Amino acid sequence: FAFFTLGMGPGLVFFGFFIAPKSFLVLLTLTSAFFWLLSLLLISAIFKGFLPVTVVASHYAGLVACSVAIQELARLGMWKIHSITAQVLSEHARSTGHRFAVLDRLYLALGWGYGHGVAHVVFFVLSFLPLTTGDGTWYLDTCPNMSIFLAGALYALAFGMLLPGCMVISFYGLQERNWLLIVYPPAMHLGASMLTLANFRRNGCLFVMPLLLVLGAGTAFYATKLGWKAVTGLDATSAARTSQRNDAVREDNGLIPGGLSSSDGGPSRRRGHNQQAID
């Protein structure tokens, strides 16, 4: 129970505060988790043909790199689904007199990312957690100072922060066409995954797990910072560009007369409909 609380407790609290109150996000998170579980099962089926693999870090490096590459390709496919979903929700919100805000898009990205983290926790941690009910514990020969269950709990905590943060950063970067933000998530995902190979070294887990926690917390903080900037309008260039695109679409559809745009403070701005579309 202690290992479960350490590894999954913070994630469950986060789910209860930010995702559970929104029924659509709950369904989105479950869909995402199912999608990523299928992806991981597919990767396992592909790599099964290469077994057995010599227990050497260099031999596993190629498998880890291929696994991350497949997941990043799947992330691009999820971005397409995310874009379609956001467009449909935006049109529905506009037809009902609501506004599909930047915060709504960030919530969608968070739901996709949280599902990715859940899939990793189920696949790599919960699968062996029932072994903790025995009288003893398990250790790796290369890490006699940390039980495999404690290492798994710390892994779940680290990647539970890393993967949702990477999804938010990636989708925000793709939306804004910011290459730095687009490249950051795959690089961080690959770096963190490769870092786990240091567990093959004697007592490598003693520095691998703290580094993973730092990477996860740093990515989550960076994603939060990006979201805060987007919501509060500190990213002025992006906000202006988005406003111009929206005004152009509305003018083409005859929703507002030419020259009267919301960015000019014209009458097209509907102050009475600022509710979030996702609830």
VOKE-808119 format. One record per atom (N, C-alpha, C): chain; atom name; x, y, z. Coordinates in steps of 0.05 Angstrom, whole numbers, plus 5000, padded with zeros to 4 digits. Example, Ala and Ser with C-alpha at 12.3 -4.5 7.8 and 13.67 -1.06 7.14 Angstrom:
  cadena  atomo  east  north    up
       A      N  5264   4886  5156
       A     CA  5246   4910  5156
       A      C  5264   4934  5156
       A      N  5257   4955  5142
       A     CA  5273   4979  5143
       A      C  5258   5001  5157
//
This chain:
  cadena  atomo  east  north    up
       A      N  5017   4976  5000
       A     CA  5000   5000  5000
       A      C  5017   5025  5000
       A      N  5040   5024  5014
       A     CA  5058   5048  5015
       A      C  5069   5054  4988
       A      N  5077   5033  4973
       A     CA  5088   5038  4946
       A      C  5067   5048  4927
       A      N  5043   5038  4930
       A     CA  5020   5048  4913
       A      C  5015   5077  4919
       A      N  5015   5084  4944
       A     CA  5009   5112  4952
       A      C  5031   5131  4942
       A      N  5056   5122  4944
       A     CA  5078   5138  4934
       A      C  5078   5142  4904
       A      N  5073   5121  4890
       A     CA  5074   5123  4861
       A      C  5049   5134  4848
       A      N  5026   5127  4858
       A     CA  5001   5135  4845
       A      C  4985   5156  4861
       A      N  4992   5160  4886
       A     CA  4977   5179  4902
       A      C  4976   5207  4891
       A      N  4998   5220  4884
       A     CA  4997   5247  4873
       A      C  4981   5248  4847
       A      N  4984   5228  4831
       A     CA  4969   5228  4806
       A      C  4939   5226  4810
       A      N  4931   5210  4830
       A     CA  4903   5207  4836
       A      C  4891   5233  4848
       A      N  4907   5247  4864
       A     CA  4898   5273  4875
       A      C  4895   5293  4852
       A      N  4914   5293  4833
       A     CA  4913   5311  4810
       A      C  4888   5305  4794
       A      N  4883   5279  4789
       A     CA  4859   5271  4774
       A      C  4834   5280  4788
       A      N  4833   5278  4814
       A     CA  4809   5286  4829
       A      C  4803   5316  4827
       A      N  4824   5332  4826
       A     CA  4820   5361  4826
       A      C  4816   5373  4798
       A      N  4829   5362  4778
       A     CA  4830   5375  4752
       A      C  4815   5360  4730
       A      N  4813   5334  4732
       A     CA  4801   5319  4710
       A      C  4773   5307  4718
       A      N  4771   5296  4741
       A     CA  4746   5283  4750
       A      C  4722   5302  4749
       A      N  4725   5328  4756
       A     CA  4701   5346  4755
       A      C  4690   5350  4727
       A      N  4705   5343  4706
       A     CA  4696   5348  4679
       A      C  4692   5321  4666
       A      N  4667   5313  4662
       A     CA  4660   5286  4652
       A      C  4672   5281  4625
       A      N  4673   5301  4607
       A     CA  4685   5296  4581
       A      C  4714   5290  4583
       A      N  4729   5303  4601
       A     CA  4757   5298  4605
       A      C  4762   5270  4616
       A      N  4744   5260  4633
       A     CA  4746   5233  4643
       A      C  4745   5213  4620
       A      N  4725   5216  4602
       A     CA  4722   5199  4579
       A      C  4746   5201  4560
       A      N  4756   5226  4557
       A     CA  4779   5230  4540
       A      C  4804   5216  4552
       A      N  4808   5218  4578
       A     CA  4830   5205  4591
       A      C  4829   5175  4588
       A      N  4806   5164  4592
       A     CA  4803   5134  4589
       A      C  4808   5126  4560
       A      N  4799   5142  4541
       A     CA  4804   5136  4513
       A      C  4834   5137  4507
       A      N  4847   5157  4518
       A     CA  4876   5160  4514
       A      C  4891   5137  4526
       A      N  4884   5129  4551
       A     CA  4897   5107  4564
       A      C  4894   5081  4548
       A      N  4870   5076  4538
       A     CA  4865   5052  4522
       A      C  4882   5053  4496
       A      N  4884   5076  4484
       A     CA  4900   5080  4459
       A      C  4929   5074  4465
       A      N  4940   5084  4487
       A     CA  4968   5080  4493
       A      C  4974   5052  4502
       A      N  4955   5039  4516
       A     CA  4959   5012  4523
       A      C  4961   4994  4498
       A      N  4944   4999  4479
       A     CA  4945   4984  4453
       A      C  4972   4989  4440
       A      N  4982   5014  4441
       A     CA  5007   5021  4429
       A      C  5030   5005  4442
       A      N  5030   5005  4469
       A     CA  5051   4990  4483
       A      C  5049   4960  4479
       A      N  5025   4950  4477
       A     CA  5022   4921  4470
       A      C  5032   4915  4442
       A      N  5027   4933  4424
       A     CA  5038   4930  4396
       A      C  5068   4930  4396
       A      N  5080   4949  4411
       A     CA  5109   4950  4413
       A      C  5120   4924  4425
       A      N  5107   4914  4446
       A     CA  5116   4889  4458
       A      C  5115   4866  4439
       A      N  5093   4865  4423
       A     CA  5090   4843  4404
       A      C  5112   4845  4382
       A      N  5119   4869  4374
       A     CA  5140   4872  4354
       A      C  5167   4863  4365
       A      N  5173   4871  4390
       A     CA  5199   4865  4402
       A      C  5201   4836  4411
       A      N  5179   4822  4413
       A     CA  5180   4795  4422
       A      C  5196   4777  4403
       A      N  5197   4785  4378
       A     CA  5212   4770  4358
       A      C  5242   4773  4362
       A      N  5251   4793  4377
       A     CA  5280   4797  4382
       A      C  5290   4785  4408
       A      N  5271   4772  4423
       A     CA  5279   4760  4448
       A      C  5292   4732  4443
       A      N  5310   4723  4460
       A     CA  5320   4737  4484
       A      C  5342   4757  4477
       A      N  5344   4778  4493
       A     CA  5364   4799  4490
       A      C  5384   4797  4513
       A      N  5409   4799  4506
       A     CA  5430   4798  4527
       A      C  5426   4821  4546
       A      N  5427   4816  4572
       A     CA  5422   4836  4592
       A      C  5446   4855  4594
       A      N  5448   4872  4574
       A     CA  5469   4892  4572
       A      C  5456   4918  4563
       A      N  5464   4940  4575
       A     CA  5451   4966  4569
       A      C  5452   4973  4540
       A      N  5474   4968  4527
       A     CA  5477   4975  4498
       A      C  5458   4959  4481
       A      N  5451   4935  4488
       A     CA  5433   4919  4472
       A      C  5404   4928  4476
       A      N  5398   4939  4499
       A     CA  5371   4949  4504
       A      C  5367   4977  4493
       A      N  5389   4991  4488
       A     CA  5386   5019  4479
       A      C  5371   5021  4453
       A      N  5377   5003  4434
       A     CA  5363   5004  4409
       A      C  5333   4999  4412
       A      N  5326   4980  4429
       A     CA  5297   4974  4434
       A      C  5283   4997  4447
       A      N  5296   5010  4466
       A     CA  5285   5034  4479
       A      C  5281   5056  4459
       A      N  5301   5061  4442
       A     CA  5299   5083  4422
       A      C  5276   5077  4403
       A      N  5274   5052  4393
       A     CA  5252   5046  4375
       A      C  5225   5049  4388
       A      N  5223   5041  4414
       A     CA  5198   5044  4428
       A      C  5189   5073  4431
       A      N  5208   5090  4437
       A     CA  5202   5119  4440
       A      C  5194   5130  4413
       A      N  5208   5122  4391
       A     CA  5202   5132  4364
       A      C  5174   5124  4356
       A      N  5166   5100  4362
       A     CA  5138   5091  4355
       A      C  5118   5107  4371
       A      N  5124   5112  4397
       A     CA  5105   5127  4413
       A      C  5103   5156  4404
       A      N  5125   5168  4394
       A     CA  5125   5195  4385
       A      C  5109   5197  4358
       A      N  5111   5177  4341
       A     CA  5095   5176  4317
       A      C  5065   5174  4324
       A      N  5059   5157  4345
       A     CA  5032   5155  4355
       A      C  5022   5182  4366
       A      N  5040   5198  4378
       A     CA  5033   5224  4388
       A      C  5024   5242  4366
       A      N  5037   5241  4343
       A     CA  5029   5257  4320
       A      C  5001   5249  4310
       A      N  4996   5223  4310
       A     CA  4969   5214  4303
       A      C  4948   5224  4323
       A      N  4956   5224  4348
       A     CA  4937   5235  4369
       A      C  4933   5265  4365
       A      N  4953   5279  4356
       A     CA  4950   5308  4351
       A      C  4929   5312  4329
       A      N  4928   5295  4309
       A     CA  4908   5298  4288
       A      C  4880   5294  4300
       A      N  4877   5274  4318
       A     CA  4852   5269  4331
       A      C  4845   5292  4349
       A      N  4865   5303  4363
       A     CA  4861   5326  4381
       A      C  4851   5350  4365
       A      N  4863   5355  4342
       A     CA  4855   5378  4326
       A      C  4826   5376  4316
       A      N  4819   5352  4308
       A     CA  4791   5348  4299
       A      C  4772   5351  4322
       A      N  4779   5340  4345
       A     CA  4761   5342  4368
       A      C  4758   5371  4377
       A      N  4780   5386  4377
       A     CA  4779   5414  4385
       A      C  4762   5430  4365
       A      N  4764   5424  4340
       A     CA  4748   5439  4320
       A      C  4719   5433  4323
       A      N  4712   5408  4328
       A     CA  4684   5401  4331
       A      C  4673   5414  4356
       A      N  4688   5414  4378
       A     CA  4678   5426  4403
       A      C  4676   5456  4400
       A      N  4695   5468  4385
       A     CA  4694   5497  4381
       A      C  4669   5505  4366
       A      N  4663   5490  4345
       A     CA  4639   5496  4329
       A      C  4613   5492  4346
       A      N  4613   5471  4362
       A     CA  4590   5466  4379
       A      C  4587   5488  4400
       A      N  4609   5497  4411
       A     CA  4608   5518  4431
       A      C  4598   5544  4419
       A      N  4608   5550  4395
       A     CA  4599   5575  4382
       A      C  4569   5574  4375
       A      N  4559   5550  4367
       A     CA  4531   5548  4359
       A      C  4512   5550  4384
       A      N  4523   5544  4407
       A     CA  4507   5546  4432
       A      C  4512   5572  4447
       A      N  4527   5590  4436
       A     CA  4532   5616  4448
       A      C  4554   5616  4469
       A      N  4571   5596  4469
       A     CA  4594   5594  4487
       A      C  4620   5600  4472
       A      N  4641   5600  4487
       A     CA  4668   5605  4474
       A      C  4687   5583  4482
       A      N  4699   5571  4461
       A     CA  4719   5550  4465
       A      C  4746   5563  4469
       A      N  4754   5566  4494
       A     CA  4777   5583  4501
       A      C  4803   5567  4499
       A      N  4825   5581  4502
       A     CA  4851   5569  4502
       A      C  4853   5548  4525
       A      N  4841   5555  4548
       A     CA  4842   5537  4570
       A      C  4829   5510  4564
       A      N  4808   5511  4548
       A     CA  4794   5486  4540
       A      C  4813   5468  4523
       A      N  4828   5481  4505
       A     CA  4848   5465  4489
       A      C  4869   5453  4507
       A      N  4878   5468  4527
       A     CA  4898   5458  4545
       A      C  4887   5435  4562
       A      N  4862   5436  4569
       A     CA  4850   5414  4584
       A      C  4849   5389  4566
       A      N  4843   5392  4541
       A     CA  4842   5369  4523
       A      C  4870   5356  4521
       A      N  4890   5373  4517
       A     CA  4918   5363  4516
       A      C  4925   5349  4542
       A      N  4917   5360  4565
       A     CA  4922   5348  4590
       A      C  4909   5320  4593
       A      N  4885   5318  4583
       A     CA  4871   5292  4584
       A      C  4885   5271  4567
       A      N  4894   5279  4543
       A     CA  4909   5260  4526
       A      C  4935   5252  4541
       A      N  4949   5271  4552
       A     CA  4974   5265  4565
       A      C  4971   5249  4590
       A      N  4950   5255  4606
       A     CA  4946   5239  4631
       A      C  4940   5210  4624
       A      N  4926   5205  4603
       A     CA  4921   5178  4594
       A      C  4947   5163  4586
       A      N  4965   5178  4574
       A     CA  4991   5167  4567
       A      C  5006   5158  4593
       A      N  5006   5176  4613
       A     CA  5018   5169  4638
       A      C  5006   5145  4652
       A      N  4979   5144  4651
       A     CA  4965   5121  4664
       A      C  4973   5095  4650
       A      N  4974   5096  4623
       A     CA  4982   5071  4609
       A      C  5009   5061  4617
       A      N  5028   5080  4620
       A     CA  5055   5072  4628
       A      C  5055   5060  4656
       A      N  5040   5073  4674
       A     CA  5039   5063  4702
       A      C  5027   5035  4703
       A      N  5005   5030  4688
       A     CA  4993   5004  4688
       A      C  5011   4983  4676
       A      N  5024   4991  4654
       A     CA  5040   4972  4639
       A      C  5066   4964  4653
       A      N  5079   4984  4666
       A     CA  5105   4979  4677
       A      C  5106   4977  4707
       A      N  5085   4985  4721
       A     CA  5086   4985  4750
       A      C  5064   4968  4762
       A      N  5039   4973  4756
       A     CA  5017   4958  4768
       A      C  5018   4928  4761
       A      N  5031   4922  4739
       A     CA  5033   4894  4730
       A      C  5048   4876  4751
       A      N  5067   4888  4765
       A     CA  5081   4872  4785
       A      C  5076   4881  4814
       A      N  5059   4901  4818
       A     CA  5054   4911  4845
       A      C  5041   4889  4863
       A      N  5024   4871  4852
       A     CA  5012   4850  4870
       A      C  5034   4833  4884
       A      N  5058   4832  4873
       A     CA  5079   4816  4886
       A      C  5087   4828  4913
       A      N  5079   4853  4919
       A     CA  5086   4865  4944
       A      C  5070   4853  4968
       A      N  5050   4837  4961
       A     CA  5034   4825  4983
       A      C  5048   4802  4997
       A      N  5071   4793  4986
       A     CA  5085   4772  4998
       A      C  5100   4780  5024
       A      N  5113   4761  5036
       A     CA  5127   4766  5061
       A      C  5154   4781  5057
       A      N  5167   4776  5034
       A     CA  5193   4788  5029
       A      C  5191   4811  5009
       A      N  5214   4818  4998
       A     CA  5215   4838  4977
       A      C  5235   4829  4956
       A      N  5236   4844  4934
       A     CA  5253   4837  4911
       A      C  5274   4859  4907
       A      N  5298   4851  4900
       A     CA  5319   4870  4894
       A      C  5333   4861  4868
       A      N  5344   4881  4854
       A     CA  5361   4875  4831
       A      C  5390   4871  4840
       A      N  5404   4854  4827
       A     CA  5432   4850  4834
       A      C  5449   4876  4832
       A      N  5441   4892  4812
       A     CA  5456   4917  4807
       A      C  5447   4940  4826
       A      N  5426   4935  4841
       A     CA  5416   4957  4859
       A      C  5406   4944  4885
       A      N  5424   4935  4902
       A     CA  5416   4922  4926
       A      C  5405   4941  4948
       A      N  5408   4967  4943
       A     CA  5400   4987  4964
       A      C  5372   4998  4959
       A      N  5359   4989  4938
       A     CA  5332   4999  4932
       A      C  5315   4976  4921
       A      N  5293   4970  4933
       A     CA  5276   4948  4924
       A      C  5264   4955  4897
       A      N  5257   4934  4882
       A     CA  5246   4938  4856
       A      C  5218   4952  4858
       A      N  5204   4948  4880
       A     CA  5178   4961  4883
       A      C  5181   4991  4888
       A      N  5201   4998  4904
       A     CA  5206   5027  4909
       A      C  5215   5040  4883
       A      N  5232   5027  4868
       A     CA  5241   5038  4842
       A      C  5217   5041  4823
       A      N  5199   5021  4823
       A     CA  5175   5023  4806
       A      C  5157   5046  4814
       A      N  5154   5050  4840
       A     CA  5137   5072  4849
       A      C  5149   5099  4841
       A      N  5175   5102  4844
       A     CA  5188   5127  4836
       A      C  5186   5131  4806
       A      N  5189   5109  4791
       A     CA  5185   5110  4762
       A      C  5157   5120  4755
       A      N  5137   5109  4768
       A     CA  5110   5117  4762
       A      C  5106   5147  4769
       A      N  5117   5156  4791
       A     CA  5115   5184  4798
       A      C  5128   5202  4778
       A      N  5152   5195  4769
       A     CA  5167   5211  4750
       A      C  5154   5213  4723
       A      N  5147   5190  4712
       A     CA  5134   5190  4685
       A      C  5105   5199  4686
       A      N  5093   5198  4710
       A     CA  5066   5209  4713
       A      C  5066   5239  4711
       A      N  5089   5252  4717
       A     CA  5091   5280  4712
       A      C  5102   5287  4685
       A      N  5121   5270  4675
       A     CA  5135   5276  4650
       A      C  5116   5274  4626
       A      N  5102   5252  4624
       A     CA  5086   5247  4599
       A      C  5063   5266  4595
       A      N  5047   5272  4616
       A     CA  5026   5293  4612
       A      C  5038   5320  4605
       A      N  5060   5327  4618
       A     CA  5073   5353  4612
       A      C  5083   5353  4583
       A      N  5094   5331  4574
       A     CA  5104   5330  4546
       A      C  5081   5333  4526
       A      N  5058   5321  4533
       A     CA  5035   5323  4515
       A      C  5025   5352  4512
       A      N  5023   5365  4535
       A     CA  5014   5393  4534
       A      C  5033   5411  4519
       A      N  5059   5407  4524
       A     CA  5080   5423  4510
       A      C  5079   5417  4480
       A      N  5077   5391  4473
       A     CA  5077   5383  4445
       A      C  5054   5395  4430
       A      N  5030   5392  4441
       A     CA  5006   5402  4427
       A      C  5006   5433  4425
       A      N  5016   5446  4446
       A     CA  5018   5475  4445
       A      C  5038   5484  4424
       A      N  5060   5469  4423
       A     CA  5080   5476  4402
       A      C  5070   5471  4374
       A      N  5055   5449  4370
       A     CA  5044   5443  4343
       A      C  5023   5464  4335
       A      N  5008   5472  4355
       A     CA  4987   5493  4349
       A      C  5000   5519  4342
       A      N  5022   5526  4356
       A     CA  5035   5552  4351
       A      C  5058   5550  4330
       A      N  5063   5525  4321
       A     CA  5085   5520  4302
       A      C  5112   5530  4313
       A      N  5116   5524  4338
       A     CA  5141   5531  4352
       A      C  5158   5506  4353
       A      N  5180   5505  4337
       A     CA  5196   5481  4334
       A      C  5210   5473  4360
       A      N  5217   5493  4376
       A     CA  5230   5487  4401
       A      C  5212   5470  4419
       A      N  5186   5478  4420
       A     CA  5167   5463  4436
       A      C  5159   5437  4423
       A      N  5161   5435  4397
       A     CA  5155   5410  4383
       A      C  5176   5389  4388
       A      N  5202   5398  4388
       A     CA  5224   5380  4391
       A      C  5228   5372  4421
       A      N  5221   5390  4439
       A     CA  5227   5385  4468
       A      C  5214   5359  4478
       A      N  5189   5353  4473
       A     CA  5177   5328  4485
       A      C  5191   5302  4475
       A      N  5195   5298  4449
       A     CA  5209   5274  4441
       A      C  5237   5272  4452
       A      N  5252   5294  4453
       A     CA  5279   5294  4465
       A      C  5278   5287  4494
       A      N  5259   5298  4509
       A     CA  5257   5293  4538
       A      C  5248   5264  4542
       A      N  5229   5254  4526
       A     CA  5220   5227  4529
       A      C  5242   5207  4524
       A      N  5258   5212  4502
       A     CA  5280   5194  4496
       A      C  5302   5196  4517
       A      N  5308   5220  4526
       A     CA  5329   5223  4547
       A      C  5322   5209  4573
       A      N  5297   5212  4581
       A     CA  5288   5199  4606
       A      C  5288   5169  4603
       A      N  5280   5159  4580
       A     CA  5279   5130  4576
       A      C  5307   5118  4575
       A      N  5325   5132  4561
       A     CA  5353   5123  4560
       A      C  5366   5124  4588
       A      N  5358   5143  4604
       A     CA  5369   5145  4630
       A      C  5363   5121  4647
       A      N  5341   5108  4642
       A     CA  5334   5084  4658
       A      C  5354   5061  4653
       A      N  5368   5062  4630
       A     CA  5387   5041  4624
       A      C  5411   5041  4644
       A      N  5414   5064  4657
       A     CA  5436   5065  4677
       A      C  5431   5048  4701
       A      N  5406   5037  4703
       A     CA  5400   5018  4724
       A      C  5417   4992  4722
       A      N  5428   4987  4698
       A     CA  5445   4964  4694
       A      C  5472   4967  4709
       A      N  5479   4992  4715
       A     CA  5504   4997  4729
       A      C  5500   4991  4759
       A      N  5522   4985  4772
       A     CA  5521   4980  4800
       A      C  5511   5004  4816
       A      N  5489   5002  4831
       A     CA  5477   5023  4846
       A      C  5469   5047  4828
       A      N  5465   5041  4802
       A     CA  5456   5063  4784
       A      C  5429   5074  4791
       A      N  5412   5058  4803
       A     CA  5385   5068  4810
       A      C  5386   5091  4830
       A      N  5407   5092  4846
       A     CA  5409   5113  4867
       A      C  5411   5141  4855
       A      N  5421   5144  4830
       A     CA  5421   5170  4818
       A      C  5402   5172  4795
       A      N  5393   5149  4784
       A     CA  5374   5150  4761
       A      C  5347   5159  4771
       A      N  5337   5149  4793
       A     CA  5310   5156  4802
       A      C  5308   5185  4810
       A      N  5327   5197  4825
       A     CA  5325   5225  4830
       A      C  5326   5242  4805
       A      N  5342   5235  4786
       A     CA  5344   5250  4760
       A      C  5317   5248  4745
       A      N  5305   5225  4745
       A     CA  5279   5222  4732
       A      C  5258   5240  4745
       A      N  5258   5241  4772
       A     CA  5239   5258  4786
       A      C  5244   5287  4779
       A      N  5269   5295  4777
       A     CA  5275   5323  4769
       A      C  5265   5329  4741
       A      N  5270   5311  4722
       A     CA  5261   5315  4695
       A      C  5230   5316  4694
       A      N  5217   5298  4708
       A     CA  5188   5298  4708
       A      C  5177   5324  4720
       A      N  5187   5332  4743
       A     CA  5178   5356  4756
       A      C  5184   5381  4739
       A      N  5207   5382  4727
       A     CA  5214   5404  4710
       A      C  5196   5407  4686
       A      N  5190   5384  4673
       A     CA  5172   5384  4650
       A      C  5144   5393  4658
       A      N  5134   5382  4680
       A     CA  5108   5390  4690
       A      C  5107   5420  4696
       A      N  5128   5431  4708
       A     CA  5129   5459  4714
       A      C  5129   5476  4688
       A      N  5145   5467  4669
       A     CA  5147   5481  4643
       A      C  5120   5482  4629
       A      N  5106   5459  4629
       A     CA  5079   5458  4617
       A      C  5060   5476  4631
       A      N  5061   5477  4658
       A     CA  5044   5494  4673
       A      C  5050   5524  4667
       A      N  5075   5530  4664
       A     CA  5083   5557  4657
       A      C  5072   5565  4629
       A      N  5074   5547  4610
       A     CA  5064   5553  4583
       A      C  5034   5557  4584
       A      N  5020   5540  4599
       A     CA  4991   5542  4601
       A      C  4983   5568  4614
       A      N  4998   5576  4635
       A     CA  4992   5602  4649
       A      C  4995   5625  4630
       A      N  5017   5625  4614
       A     CA  5021   5647  4595
       A      C  4999   5648  4574
       A      N  4991   5625  4565
       A     CA  4970   5624  4544
       A      C  4943   5634  4555
       A      N  4937   5626  4580
       A     CA  4911   5633  4591
       A      C  4910   5663  4599
       A      N  4931   5673  4610
       A     CA  4931   5701  4620
       A      C  4938   5721  4598
       A      N  4945   5711  4574
       A     CA  4950   5729  4552
       A      C  4978   5741  4552
       A      N  4997   5729  4567
       A     CA  5024   5741  4568
       A      C  5038   5736  4541
       A      N  5030   5715  4527
       A     CA  5041   5710  4500
       A      C  5026   5728  4480
       A      N  5033   5753  4478
       A     CA  5018   5772  4463
       A      C  5018   5766  4433
       A      N  5040   5757  4423
       A     CA  5042   5751  4394
       A      C  5023   5729  4386
       A      N  5023   5708  4402
       A     CA  5006   5685  4396
       A      C  4976   5693  4399
       A      N  4970   5709  4419
       A     CA  4942   5718  4423
       A      C  4933   5735  4399
       A      N  4950   5753  4390
       A     CA  4942   5770  4368
       A      C  4938   5754  4342
       A      N  4956   5734  4338
       A     CA  4954   5718  4314
       A      C  4928   5701  4314
       A      N  4922   5690  4337
       A     CA  4898   5674  4340
       A      C  4873   5691  4336
       A      N  4873   5716  4347
       A     CA  4850   5734  4344
       A      C  4846   5741  4314
       A      N  4868   5746  4300
       A     CA  4866   5753  4272
       A      C  4855   5730  4256
       A      N  4863   5706  4262
       A     CA  4853   5683  4247
       A      C  4823   5679  4252
       A      N  4815   5682  4278
       A     CA  4786   5679  4284
       A      C  4769   5701  4270
       A      N  4780   5726  4270
       A     CA  4765   5747  4258
       A      C  4762   5742  4228
       A      N  4783   5732  4215
       A     CA  4782   5727  4187
       A      C  4761   5706  4180
       A      N  4760   5684  4197
       A     CA  4741   5663  4192
       A      C  4712   5674  4196
       A      N  4708   5690  4217
       A     CA  4681   5701  4222
       A      C  4673   5720  4200
       A      N  4691   5736  4190
       A     CA  4684   5754  4168
       A      C  4677   5740  4143
       A      N  4693   5718  4137
       A     CA  4687   5702  4113
       A      C  4660   5689  4115
       A      N  4652   5681  4140
       A     CA  4626   5668  4144
       A      C  4603   5688  4147
       A      N  4609   5714  4146
       A     CA  4589   5735  4149
       A      C  4579   5739  4177
       A      N  4595   5730  4197
       A     CA  4587   5732  4225
       A      C  4591   5761  4235
       A      N  4612   5775  4224
       A     CA  4617   5802  4232
       A      C  4622   5818  4207
       A      N  4615   5844  4206
       A     CA  4621   5861  4183
       A      C  4650   5866  4181
       A      N  4660   5870  4157
       A     CA  4688   5876  4152
       A      C  4697   5900  4168
       A      N  4721   5898  4179
       A     CA  4733   5920  4194
       A      C  4726   5921  4223
       A      N  4706   5905  4232
       A     CA  4699   5905  4260
       A      C  4708   5878  4272
       A      N  4731   5878  4283
       A     CA  4742   5853  4293
       A      C  4743   5854  4324
       A      N  4744   5830  4336
       A     CA  4745   5829  4365
       A      C  4771   5841  4376
       A      N  4793   5839  4360
       A     CA  4818   5850  4369
       A      C  4817   5881  4370
       A      N  4798   5893  4354
       A     CA  4796   5922  4355
       A      C  4777   5932  4376
       A      N  4766   5913  4391
       A     CA  4747   5921  4413
       A      C  4720   5928  4401
       A      N  4713   5918  4377
       A     CA  4688   5924  4364
       A      C  4665   5910  4376
       A      N  4641   5914  4364
       A     CA  4617   5903  4376
       A      C  4615   5873  4373
       A      N  4633   5860  4358
       A     CA  4631   5831  4355
       A      C  4639   5816  4380
       A      N  4652   5830  4399
       A     CA  4660   5817  4423
       A      C  4635   5813  4441
       A      N  4630   5788  4448
       A     CA  4606   5782  4463
       A      C  4614   5776  4492
       A      N  4610   5796  4508
       A     CA  4620   5794  4536
       A      C  4603   5775  4553
       A      N  4580   5768  4544
       A     CA  4562   5752  4560
       A      C  4567   5722  4557
       A      N  4586   5714  4540
       A     CA  4589   5686  4535
       A      C  4618   5678  4538
       A      N  4629   5680  4562
       A     CA  4656   5674  4567
       A      C  4659   5647  4582
       A      N  4638   5632  4583
       A     CA  4639   5607  4598
       A      C  4657   5587  4582
       A      N  4670   5569  4598
       A     CA  4686   5548  4585
       A      C  4667   5528  4572
       A      N  4676   5517  4549
       A     CA  4659   5499  4534
       A      C  4660   5471  4546
       A      N  4681   5464  4560
       A     CA  4684   5437  4571
       A      C  4674   5437  4600
       A      N  4655   5421  4605
       A     CA  4645   5418  4633
       A      C  4635   5390  4637
//
